[in-house]
Each structure stands twice: as structure tokens, then as C-alpha cells.
Amino acid sequence: MTQGAPRGMRLHIGLFGRRNVGKSSLLNAITRQQVSIVSDQAGTTTDPVEKPMELLPLGPVVFIDTAGIDDEGALGALRVAKTRQVLDRTDVALIVVAAGDWGPFEDGLLAEFRSRQVPVIAVFNQDDVAAPPPGVVARLEAEKVPVVRTVAPQGRGVLDLRTALLAAAPQDFVDNPTILGDLVSPGELAVLVVPIDKEAPKGRLILPQVQAIRDLLDNDAFCMVVKERELRTALDRLTAPPRLVVTDSQAFLKVAADTPPDVPMTSFSILFSRFKGDLTTMAIGALAIEDLRPGDRVLVAEACSHHPIGEDIGRVKIPRWLTQYVGGKLEFVQIQGHDFPEDLSPYKLVIHCGACMWNRRALLNRLLRCREQGVAVTNYGLSIAYSLGIIERALTPFPGSLEAFVAARATRHP
């Protein structure tokens, strides 16, 4: 059986609106499946419902049906909170209204997405009951908001909605950004160092390693995969040096020692800092490690929810390396999944995983929240490289980010 594209590489399309406007019916019509429960009772959808699918010719997407964002009461507040988490990972937003009922509530939603630079499509559902007011349609079109009219149970307007989605897809998704393709040219070799330890899933590789291999193949580059113990032997057997060595961040010191200085070297985590987020921002954020003092609080954020093992990188290894670097005990707070504090002021630093399971917008939204609150944010691999004293070596494949890092360090410590 062929597996679909990972969820993090899918375009995330969120359906938002008041209760009982037909969001679930619309999702069922788009996917041609009974994905969401449909009822005349308001508030039927509680937690967000996700449906991955192929939306041709765009490619892999995931639709997210949300609870009505105007829900009421204590339980309603929890539903709204869950819906607001979806805002952070939405690439394209559908604002769904019933029977042409667009008002200040929808204008508020539109303003929220505009502030996040998220493309919006206005979907006037239940068009058979009432048409949207011409003045509202004219205003939205003047603001370059596509308008689609649908009758979800009949499937009317669904083709128009698909067309609008294709046009609204962000260009960086359409252009299919690469993990390694701009670093390793066709015909060149990348050596990937993959430790097989307790954290390695039995019988398979972890997602960033698999995606890196596929990306190299897609770009007609060569790929050699070795364990850290065999790296030096493998390099000695090559007739020409590789274009790049990529390692698991936990093996940085050994791989740095075994890789010739003239061969660029980095880690999977740092590659994904660039692929999923903003490498320059997170590289500069690593400089905050220098300012950490015993007793400071550090937030360690992991996108996926896995059962931690004894030597977990986010709970054990990174805290150990940073504690040794600082020379005193730090207070580490770990979070998983889509939970992320609204108030980041208690923390001196946020350290994020590579977010291989997420789409890029979700991580960019977290970086934006850190920037707005003046809290430094970096990445697993970058924090490890900094604490081990090899961050410049790890940034060598990325001259722009390296230059910005060096300049920022000179400004902080002239």
C-alpha cells in the first residue's frame, strides 16, 4: 500500500464561521465523503475534524472543519479555543456564511486572517435560501477576496470552490520548496548520517530522514546513508568528497570530527528549521543561550506527540547540554502538539523541534508570536550546535544565515 504525503507537507485549508452555517456539509461535499456529522442542531462539530485528500491538480491538502467560533458557554469556550489553534496552521481560510448573512463577525474573521497574511475565500452557503447582498459581494471583490456561492447538500458551487482554492494556494506551496535540492546539484553526492539508537523507530527511518532521501532523489542527486560509526570509512572510500554531510544533531561532535573541514556539514534539524520555518531568525535566536543564567526558564516545544524514552532529546539531552554550557540548573518546560502558551514572557528562550509533522505556516506563526513578545526562539539542532561550539560549522551550507548570525553576534558582544 502506498502511503499518502505526510500531513506536514499538505496545504492546510480551514473552514471557519458561525455555528450551523453548513461548514460540515460543505466539507462533505468537497471531499465527496461523510467526513463530518451534519445536524440542524447548532454546535454539532466540537473538536476540529481533519480530512487529508488529493485536490488535483494542486496536490496533497488537508481540510479542517472547525467548531462555530461564536459558540457559547464554558464548553463553547473550549471549542472556540480549539478552533483558534487551527488559525495558526491554516494556509487558506474559507469563511463560510449562511444565506448571505455576512456581518461584523465575518469582517472580524477576515481582519484576523489578513493580519496573518492568510488567503481567504468567502463562501456564501445556502445560496438557494438567500443570495448574498450585492453590496457585500462588491466590497469583498474590491478587497480581492474571492466570492463563491454554494448549496452544499446539492454539491452546487463545489467546482467553483475548487477553482478558487487552486488560485488562492500560496506560491511557496505551489513552487514546492526543497529540503536539499538547492544545496546538492544533480549528479552530486550527499552523505546522510543516521544513528540507530533507542530513539530510532524499529524497522524504519524517521520522517526527516525519509523526506531528505526523497528530496535528493527528486533532484537527481546521489545519496549515501551511513551510521555515525561508519562515516569516516565511507568518506575514505569515496573518490571525490561529497557536496554535503547531514547528520542527526545528537551525533554532531563525532560527525564534525570525522568530516573534513572543507566539506560542508549540517543536521536534519537545521535543514528543517529552514524548510519549515525561518533559519535566519532561529539561528540568531540561538545567541540567547549566551545570556541564560541558572534559574532561567526555557520552553521546549515539540510538534508531534510521541511517548518519550529515557534519553529523549527534548527532555534529557538538550537540557543536559544547555545546563553544562550555562554552568547551573535551568528550569525546562516541555510542551507537545498544538499547545503553546499565549504568554511567553516567563521564558528566556523557546527551543522548537524541526516540525517535520507540520505545515510551514504553523511554525511561522509560532515564530511570529515569539517575535511579537520579544522572546528568542531557536531550534533543536541549532541549540545543540551552539552549546557544543560548532554552530558556525553547521551554518556553513547557508551563507546568508551564517552572515546574519555572525553580524548579530558582533552587535550583541562587540
C-alpha positions in Angstrom: 0.0 0.0 0.0 1.4 3.5 -0.9 1.3 6.0 1.9 0.0 9.5 1.3 2.0 12.6 1.7 2.9 13.5 5.3 0.4 15.9 6.9 3.1 18.5 7.3 3.6 18.7 3.6 -0.1 19.2 2.8 -1.8 22.5 2.2 -4.0 23.2 5.3 -7.4 24.5 4.4 -9.6 25.6 7.3 -13.3 26.1 7.3 -14.4 28.9 9.7 -17.7 30.6 10.5 -20.6 30.8 13.0 -22.4 27.7 14.2 -24.8 26.0 11.8 -23.8 27.8 8.6 -23.1 24.5 6.8 -19.3 24.1 7.3 -19.6 20.3 7.8 -22.0 19.9 4.8 -19.6 21.9 2.7 -16.6 19.7 3.7 -18.6 16.6 2.9 -19.5 18.0 -0.5 -15.9 18.9 -1.3 -14.5 15.5 -0.3 -17.5 13.5 -1.5 -17.4 11.7 1.8 -19.3 11.8 5.1 -16.3 13.3 7.0 -18.2 15.5 9.4 -21.5 14.9 11.2 -24.3 17.1 9.8 -27.2 18.2 12.0 -29.7 21.0 12.2 -28.6 21.4 15.9 -26.1 24.2 16.3 -22.7 23.2 17.7 -22.6 19.6 16.3 -18.9 19.9 15.5 -16.8 20.0 18.6 -13.1 19.3 18.1 -11.7 20.2 14.6 -12.2 17.4 12.1 -9.4 16.8 9.6 -9.6 15.1 6.2 -6.4 14.6 4.1 -7.0 14.2 0.4 -5.6 14.9 -3.1 -7.0 18.0 -4.6 -6.0 17.8 -8.2 -4.2 19.4 -9.8 -3.0 21.2 -6.6 -1.8 18.0 -4.9 -2.0 16.9 -1.2 -4.2 19.0 1.1 -5.9 18.6 4.5 -9.3 20.2 5.1 -10.0 21.2 8.7 -13.6 21.6 9.8 -13.9 23.7 12.9 -16.5 24.3 15.6 -18.5 27.5 15.3 -16.3 30.3 16.5 -19.3 32.1 18.0 -20.0 29.1 20.4 -21.3 29.9 23.9 -20.9 28.8 27.5 -18.0 27.1 29.2 -17.9 24.1 26.8 -18.3 26.5 23.9 -15.3 28.5 25.1 -13.2 25.3 24.9 -14.5 24.6 21.4 -13.6 28.2 20.3 -10.1 27.7 21.9 -9.6 24.6 19.8 -10.7 26.4 16.7 -8.3 29.3 17.3 -5.4 26.8 17.4 -6.4 25.9 13.8 -5.8 29.5 12.8 -2.1 29.0 13.4 -1.8 26.2 10.9 -4.2 27.4 8.2 -2.7 28.1 4.8 -6.0 29.0 3.1 -9.2 30.1 5.1 -12.8 29.6 4.0 -15.1 31.9 5.8 -18.5 30.2 5.5 -21.7 32.2 5.9 -25.3 31.0 5.6 -27.9 32.6 3.3 -25.9 35.7 2.6 -25.6 36.7 6.3 -22.2 38.5 6.2 -21.7 40.9 9.1 -19.3 42.4 11.6 -18.4 38.9 12.9 -17.2 37.8 9.5 -15.4 41.1 9.0 -13.5 40.4 12.2 -12.5 36.9 10.9 -11.4 38.5 7.7 -9.3 41.0 9.5 -7.7 38.3 11.6 -6.6 36.3 8.5 -5.4 39.5 6.8 -3.2 40.2 9.8 -1.7 36.7 9.4 -1.4 37.1 5.6 -3.6 34.0 5.0 -5.5 33.9 1.7 -9.3 34.0 2.3 -12.2 32.8 0.2 -15.7 33.9 1.2 -18.2 31.1 0.8 -21.9 32.0 0.8 -23.5 28.7 1.5 -27.3 28.0 1.4 -27.5 30.2 -1.8 -30.9 28.6 -2.5 -32.3 30.2 0.6 -30.9 33.8 0.1 -28.4 35.3 -2.2 -25.5 37.4 -0.8 -26.2 41.1 -0.7 -24.7 42.7 -3.9 -23.1 45.5 -1.8 -21.2 42.9 0.3 -20.1 41.0 -2.7 -18.8 44.1 -4.4 -16.9 45.2 -1.3 -15.2 41.8 -0.9 -14.3 41.6 -4.6 -12.9 45.2 -4.3 -10.7 43.9 -1.5 -9.6 41.0 -3.7 -11.5 38.4 -1.6 -12.8 35.6 -3.9 -16.5 35.0 -3.5 -18.1 31.6 -4.1 -21.8 30.7 -3.8 -22.7 27.1 -2.8 -25.6 24.8 -1.9 -23.6 22.1 -0.1 -26.2 19.3 0.1 -26.7 19.5 -3.7 -23.0 20.0 -4.5 -23.8 23.2 -6.2 -20.8 25.6 -6.5 -18.3 23.0 -5.3 -16.4 23.1 -8.6 -16.2 26.9 -8.4 -14.8 26.5 -4.8 -12.1 24.0 -6.0 -11.1 26.5 -8.7 -10.9 29.3 -6.1 -8.8 27.1 -3.9 -6.3 26.4 -6.7 -6.0 30.2 -7.3 -5.6 31.0 -3.6 -2.9 28.5 -2.8 0.3 30.3 -1.5 3.0 30.5 -4.1 5.6 28.8 -1.8 3.4 25.7 -1.7 2.8 25.7 -5.5 6.6 26.2 -6.1 7.3 23.1 -3.9 10.2 24.2 -1.8 13.1 21.9 -1.5 14.9 20.5 1.5 18.3 19.8 -0.1 17.8 20.4 -3.9 19.4 23.9 -3.8 22.4 22.6 -1.8 23.2 19.4 -3.7 23.1 19.7 -7.5 22.1 16.9 -9.9 24.9 14.3 -10.0 26.4 15.5 -6.7 26.5 13.3 -3.5 25.1 14.0 -0.1 26.1 11.7 2.8 23.3 11.3 5.4 24.4 10.1 8.9 21.6 8.2 10.6 22.3 6.9 14.1 20.5 3.7 15.0 19.8 4.2 18.7 16.9 3.8 21.1 15.0 6.7 19.5 15.2 5.2 16.0 11.8 3.6 15.2 12.2 -0.2 14.7 12.4 -1.2 11.1 12.2 2.3 9.6 13.7 5.7 9.4 12.3 8.9 11.0 10.3 11.3 8.8 13.0 14.0 8.2 15.5 11.3 7.0 13.0 9.8 4.6 12.0 13.2 3.3 15.6 14.2 2.8 16.3 11.0 0.8 13.3 11.5 -1.4 14.2 15.2 -1.9 17.7 14.2 -3.1 16.2 11.6 -5.5 13.7 14.1 -6.8 16.5 16.5 -7.6 18.6 13.8 -9.4 21.3 13.9 -6.7 23.2 10.9 -5.2 22.6 9.8 -1.6 24.7 7.6 0.7 23.2 6.7 4.1 25.6 5.6 6.9 25.7 5.3 10.7 28.0 7.6 12.6 30.5 4.8 13.3 30.9 4.1 9.6 31.2 7.8 8.4 35.0 8.1 8.3 35.4 4.7 6.5 32.7 5.7 4.0 34.3 9.1 3.3 37.7 7.4 2.8 36.3 5.1 0.2 34.9 7.9 -2.0 37.0 9.0 -5.0 35.7 12.6 -4.6 34.4 14.4 -1.5 30.6 14.7 -1.0 28.9 18.0 -1.6 27.3 17.9 1.9 27.2 15.8 5.0 23.9 15.8 7.0 23.8 14.3 10.5 21.3 13.7 13.3 22.0 16.6 15.7 22.8 14.2 18.5 25.9 13.0 16.7 27.2 16.5 15.9 30.5 16.2 17.7 31.6 12.8 16.2 30.4 13.7 12.7 32.2 17.1 12.9 35.4 15.4 13.9 35.1 12.8 11.1 34.1 15.2 8.3 37.0 17.1 6.6 36.8 20.8 7.3 36.4 21.6 3.6 33.2 19.5 3.3 30.0 21.4 4.4 28.2 19.8 7.3 24.8 20.4 8.9 22.0 18.5 10.6 18.5 17.3 9.6 17.0 19.6 12.3 18.7 22.6 10.9 17.6 21.8 7.4 14.0 21.6 8.7 14.5 24.9 10.5 14.9 26.4 7.0 12.3 24.1 5.3 9.5 24.6 7.8 10.4 27.9 9.4 12.9 30.7 9.1 16.5 29.6 9.6 18.0 33.1 10.0 15.6 34.0 12.8 16.2 30.8 14.6 20.0 30.9 14.1 20.1 34.4 15.7 17.8 33.2 18.4 20.4 30.7 19.5 22.5 33.6 20.6 20.1 33.9 23.6 21.8 30.8 25.0 24.8 33.0 25.8 22.5 35.1 28.1 21.0 32.2 30.0 21.6 32.2 33.8 20.9 29.5 36.4 17.2 29.6 37.3 16.0 30.9 33.9 13.0 29.2 32.3 13.3 27.6 28.8 10.3 26.3 26.8 11.0 23.2 24.8 8.3 22.8 22.1 7.8 19.5 20.2 5.3 19.4 17.3 4.5 15.7 17.4 3.2 13.8 20.4 5.3 10.7 20.9 6.0 8.7 24.1 9.3 9.9 25.4 12.1 7.4 26.1 14.8 7.5 28.7 17.3 9.6 26.6 14.7 11.8 24.9 16.4 14.7 23.0 13.9 17.4 24.2 13.6 16.2 27.8 17.0 14.9 28.6 19.8 15.6 26.1 19.2 19.3 25.2 18.6 20.2 28.9 21.8 18.3 29.8 23.9 20.1 27.1 22.5 23.6 28.0 22.9 23.0 31.7 26.5 22.1 31.2 27.0 25.2 29.0 25.4 27.6 31.4 27.1 26.0 34.4 23.9 25.9 36.6 20.4 24.5 36.7 17.8 25.8 34.3 14.1 25.3 34.5 12.8 23.5 31.4 9.1 23.3 30.5 8.2 20.8 27.8 5.0 21.0 25.6 3.8 18.8 22.8 1.4 19.1 19.9 -0.5 22.3 19.2 -0.5 23.5 22.8 1.6 26.7 23.0 1.4 29.4 25.7 -0.3 32.6 24.9 2.0 34.4 27.3 5.7 33.7 26.6 7.1 36.3 29.0 8.1 33.8 31.7 10.6 32.3 29.3 14.1 33.5 28.3 14.2 31.1 25.3 12.0 28.9 23.2 13.6 25.8 21.6 11.4 24.2 18.9 11.8 20.9 17.1 12.1 20.7 13.4 8.3 20.5 13.0 8.6 17.8 10.3 4.9 16.8 11.0 3.6 20.3 10.5 3.0 22.6 7.6 5.3 25.7 7.4 2.6 28.2 8.3 2.1 26.6 11.8 5.7 27.1 12.7 5.9 30.5 11.2 3.0 31.6 13.3 4.9 30.4 16.4 8.0 32.4 15.3 5.8 35.4 14.8 4.3 35.1 18.3 7.8 34.9 19.8 8.9 37.9 17.9 5.9 39.9 18.9 6.6 39.2 22.6 10.3 39.7 22.3 11.3 36.1 23.3 14.2 34.5 21.4 13.4 31.3 19.6 15.7 28.7 18.1 15.6 25.1 17.0 16.8 21.7 18.5 19.7 21.3 16.1 20.8 25.0 16.4 20.7 24.9 20.2 22.8 21.7 20.2 25.3 23.1 17.7 25.6 26.3 19.8 26.1 24.6 23.1 28.7 22.3 21.5 30.6 25.2 20.0 30.1 24.2 16.3 27.2 26.4 15.2 29.2 28.3 12.6 30.3 25.0 11.1 26.7 23.8 11.0 25.6 27.0 9.2 28.3 26.9 6.6 25.9 25.5 3.9 23.7 28.6 4.4 25.9 31.6 3.7 23.1 34.2 4.2 22.1 32.8 7.6 25.7 32.4 8.7 26.4 36.0 7.8 23.4 37.3 9.7 24.3 35.2 12.7 27.9 36.5 12.8 26.6 40.1 12.4 24.1 39.7 15.2 26.7 38.2 17.5 29.1 41.1 16.8 26.3 43.5 17.7 25.4 41.8 20.9 29.0 41.3 22.0 31.2 43.9 20.3 
